[in-house]
Amino acid sequence: MHSPPPQEYDFEQLQQFFSEDYEHIFNNDLAPKAVVVVPSLTLDHQILSKIKGHFYYEERMLCMLLLLKMPETHLTFVTSIPISPLIIDYYLHMLPGITNHHARKRLTLLSCYDASNVALTTKILNRPRLIQRIKNSIPNDVPTHMICFNVTDEEKLLATKLQVPIYGCHPDLNYLGTKSGAKKLFKECGLDTPAGYEDLHTEDDIAQALLNIKMSNPSLLKAVIKMNDGFSGDGNAVFTYDTWSDYAQTTIVDLKQQLKTNTKIVAKKLKYGKFLAKFESMGGIVEEFIAADNIVSPSVQCRINPIGDICIISTHDQLLGGESGHVFQGANFPADTSYAAEIALMTHTVARQMRDKGVIGRFGIDFMSYRYMDKWVHIAIEINLRKGGTTHPFLMLQFLTDGHYDAAEGAYSLSDGSRRYYFATDNLQNDNYKGLTPGDLIDIAMYHSLHFDHYHGEGVMFHLISALSQFGKLGMVCIAKTPEKAIEYYHNVIKVLDQETATKF
């Protein structure tokens, strides 16, 4: 072991110690270790404020509680607001081979008691006593690391204060996960990416890019304007070209005027002026709107560990919705086998470049794909250098079933050779569900057998449970032996919840 002696180290030194300890810690389920989970969506304040109940999204990482199935692992989980004990019991009940009592002895839950539109990490940094309680929760002389949704300078500062490394990318490399950085990296790797321009900052830049794209492709009807650090499509806007305009004669001044009238912003209640101001401060890209028959939106999750090994974790077929078709709604796992291996191989090419630049941790790459001349065409769209909407469903599957995803085959198998599939969503929403408490949902799930069955290795796991009462919103992972049955579980949940909330008392 190369654990550091009890003295202050800077972030780079802490990360180096983590790399040296990695193989001992992660290749031995019985090795004593501690994990601090800080599920902070450390995003731009204005974008964060547009995500309803963003602090409930912290609960998506409650799947990390299943790490407690390793009997010598201690876990500290920090949130903006306290989580109902019923929800914690719901997760701990799913631990294979470990009693609830044994797991609870190794679990510390801490909260900021703060539901404001501020990132969780910032809230923690503003509470020195909470930082000390996190330190006190970590057993002495036990290798420890922190897990975050994304890593910014805020997480780096918190890691230094805690003297704990992060299993994630150094914030100096975050540019690679921006829309501009990803577009450049895709080009370096020889991947197809939508025609467009990166590293834009002003309204003139946007207008010039829109004009250039249209002149290169006169039949183009739409283009997409993306902030560098948008989240779940909320930093995007769609520009529609006038069918009657002669763009060969259009000036930048004319196009800037069209921008104000022809731009549809994805984030609700975000006006054009504020969108533009945020774009100018953050930077971004403009690119063609990809339109094709039967287009699909697959993604690939990848991990680069601290010693440089690359692992293709999973592939998904994402469901995108909203008026713009840019908002993540859910995903089927695994992606279609007719192209899953292809996009995995493309992701591995990008991952090698990222590793050489110093990236570690999980990330995802989104594609848009369509068939042309009996072949699949894959267009690389963006890199999510963070946990994403497909991270927690797969972690849940892995923890519950202990299976393995074969990237070359595009299939997930258990030890007995049987396959597993799932449908996952964060966006089941119905106003009739408002008022359902965590206890209500768990009662309904138990009564109607809407739960995961370890014996059969199938069933439903819920998340975002706390968001149900206030927003009528719920997430779930529907695991089954066939894709059809996974969707059947999903529709059955909706049917049951609709029946249970049909009558208001």
Secondary structure, DSSP 8 states (H G I E B T S, - for coil): -----SS---HHHHHHHHHHHHHHHHT-TTS-EEEEEE------HHHHHTSTTGGGGGGGGGGGGGGGGSTTEEEEEEESS---HHHHHHHHTT-TT--HHHHHHTEEEEE----SSS-HHHHHHT-HHHHHHHHHHS-TT--EEEEESS--HHHHHHHHHHT--BSS--GGGGGGGSHHHHHHHHHHTT----SEEEEE-SHHHHHHHHHHHHHH-TT--EEEEEETT--TTTTEEEEE--TT--TTS--HHHHHHHHHHHEEESSTT--HHHHHHHHHHH-EEEEE----TT-BEEEEEEEE-TT--EEEEEEEEEEEETTTT-EEEEEEES--TTTHHHHHHHHHHHHHHHHHTT--EEEEEEEEEEEETTEEEEEEEEEE-S--TTHHHHHHHHHHH--EEETTTTEEE-TTS-B-EEEEEEEEE-GGGTT--HHHHHHHHHHTT-S-BTTTTBEEEEE-TTHHHHH-EEEEEEEESSHHHHHHHHHHHHHHHHHHTSS--
